[in-house]
Amino acid sequence: MRSIHGTTILALRRQGKVAIAGDGQVTLNDGIIKHHARKVRRIYNQQIIVGFAGATADALHLSERLESKLERFNGNLTRSAVELARDWRTDKYLRRLEAMMIAADAEKLFLISGNGDVIEPDEGVLAIGSGAASAQAAAMALMRHTGMGAVEICEAALAIASKMCIYTNDSLTLETIEADENQTSTP
């Protein structure tokens, strides 16, 4: 069976802005089959940003499930994330899905997994995927030692991860949400 690898998703909150970025590379065995995959998307009336790592069909299915939970719970990301994680962990079909997800709104930032995890980071930085450790370490260092904004940190940290992880490239999709105004923008 062939193995598809790739993805680094980085999310962070800084100075009233949430930014989520993902690289665009998809690798099949020892070859790159796509350079510009879009692994970061907006859902629920453009108010929620999700980034996913893992099997694409599984991740898209989970994104749709999260959106239906958001509709059911009137956009409450915390409640929707908990309900999705519970379903993901207990449902026989969903348990087989191979993906992880980061979801954010103007107030919250969560990592959601099939183990039932809904994790909000202590320092406002989350990363998933093959280059997660490199991207998260770079982002945390930049947050502590520079005055860079959320977008610039995401771009710089993923550039660093792309130099260290063979499954990550420097073709980024980046989305932001302003925490102050609850308005969305794409740089």
C-alpha positions in Angstrom: 0.0 0.0 0.0 1.3 3.4 -0.9 1.7 6.0 1.8 0.8 9.6 1.4 2.7 12.0 3.6 2.9 15.7 4.2 1.5 18.7 5.9 2.5 21.2 8.4 -0.2 23.3 10.0 0.7 26.1 12.3 -1.8 28.2 14.3 -1.1 31.1 16.7 -2.7 34.0 18.5 -0.8 37.2 18.8 -1.7 40.9 19.4 -5.5 40.3 18.9 -5.0 38.3 15.7 -5.3 34.5 15.1 -3.4 33.2 12.1 -3.4 29.6 10.7 -1.1 28.6 7.9 -0.4 25.3 6.1 2.1 24.2 3.5 1.0 22.9 0.1 3.0 19.8 -0.4 1.6 16.3 -0.8 4.0 13.4 -1.0 3.3 9.9 -2.2 6.0 7.5 -1.2 9.3 9.1 -2.4 7.7 11.7 -4.8 6.0 15.0 -4.5 2.6 14.8 -6.3 1.2 18.2 -5.4 2.9 21.5 -4.5 -0.1 23.8 -3.8 -2.7 21.8 -1.8 -5.0 23.9 0.3 -5.1 22.5 3.9 -6.4 25.6 5.6 -10.1 26.6 5.1 -12.8 28.8 6.4 -16.1 27.3 7.5 -19.3 28.4 9.3 -20.0 31.7 7.5 -16.3 32.4 7.3 -16.1 32.7 11.1 -14.0 29.6 11.8 -10.7 28.6 10.3 -9.7 25.0 10.2 -6.4 23.4 9.3 -5.9 19.7 8.9 -3.2 17.1 8.6 -3.7 13.5 7.5 -5.8 11.7 4.9 -7.5 14.5 2.9 -10.9 12.8 2.5 -10.9 12.1 6.2 -10.0 15.6 7.1 -12.6 17.1 4.8 -15.2 14.8 6.3 -14.2 15.9 9.8 -14.4 19.6 8.6 -17.9 19.0 7.4 -18.8 17.3 10.7 -17.4 20.2 12.7 -19.4 22.7 10.5 -22.6 20.7 11.2 -21.8 20.8 14.9 -21.2 24.6 14.7 -24.6 25.0 13.0 -26.3 22.9 15.7 -24.6 24.9 18.5 -24.9 28.4 17.0 -21.2 28.8 16.3 -20.0 27.8 19.8 -16.6 26.4 18.8 -15.8 25.0 22.3 -19.1 23.0 22.4 -18.8 21.9 18.8 -15.2 20.8 19.2 -16.0 18.7 22.3 -19.0 17.1 20.5 -16.9 16.3 17.4 -14.1 14.8 19.5 -16.6 12.7 21.5 -18.2 11.4 18.3 -14.8 10.9 16.7 -13.6 8.8 19.6 -16.8 6.7 20.1 -18.2 6.3 16.5 -17.1 3.0 14.9 -16.7 4.7 11.4 -15.1 7.9 12.6 -12.5 6.1 14.7 -10.9 4.8 11.5 -10.3 8.4 10.2 -6.7 9.3 10.0 -6.4 13.0 10.5 -5.9 15.8 13.0 -7.4 19.2 13.0 -6.8 22.7 14.3 -9.8 25.0 14.6 -10.0 28.6 15.6 -12.4 31.5 15.9 -11.8 35.0 17.2 -11.6 33.8 20.8 -10.5 30.1 20.9 -7.8 28.0 19.3 -8.1 24.2 19.6 -6.3 21.0 18.5 -9.0 18.3 17.9 -8.0 14.6 17.6 -9.6 11.2 17.2 -8.4 10.3 20.7 -11.0 12.6 22.1 -8.6 15.4 22.6 -9.7 19.0 22.5 -6.6 21.0 23.5 -6.3 24.7 23.9 -2.6 25.7 24.0 -1.0 27.5 27.0 1.1 29.8 24.9 -1.3 30.4 22.0 0.7 28.2 19.5 -0.3 24.9 18.0 1.1 22.8 15.2 0.2 19.5 13.6 1.6 17.3 10.9 5.0 16.2 9.7 6.8 19.4 10.4 4.9 20.4 13.5 7.8 20.3 16.0 10.0 22.5 13.8 7.2 25.0 13.1 6.0 25.2 16.7 9.5 25.6 18.1 10.3 28.4 15.6 7.0 30.1 16.2 7.4 30.0 20.0 10.9 31.4 19.7 9.8 34.2 17.4 6.9 35.1 19.8 9.2 35.3 22.8 12.1 37.2 21.1 10.6 39.4 18.4 7.9 41.9 17.9 6.7 40.2 14.8 2.9 39.9 14.2 0.9 36.7 13.8 1.1 36.6 10.0 4.9 37.2 9.9 5.5 34.6 12.5 3.5 32.0 10.7 5.3 32.7 7.4 8.8 32.6 9.1 8.1 29.5 11.2 6.7 27.5 8.2 9.7 28.7 6.1 12.0 27.2 8.8 9.9 24.0 8.9 10.1 23.7 5.1 13.9 23.6 5.3 13.9 20.9 7.9 10.9 18.6 7.0 11.0 16.8 3.6 7.2 16.6 3.6 6.7 20.4 4.0 7.2 23.1 1.3 7.1 26.8 1.3 3.9 27.2 -0.6 1.5 28.5 2.1 -2.2 29.0 2.6 -2.7 31.5 5.4 -5.9 32.8 6.9 -6.5 35.2 9.8 -9.2 36.3 12.1 -9.1 39.6 14.0 -10.0 38.8 17.6 -11.0 42.4 18.4 -13.6 42.9 15.7 -14.5 39.3 14.9 -13.9 40.1 11.3 -12.0 37.9 8.9 -9.3 38.7 6.4 -6.9 36.9 4.1 -3.5 38.5 3.6 
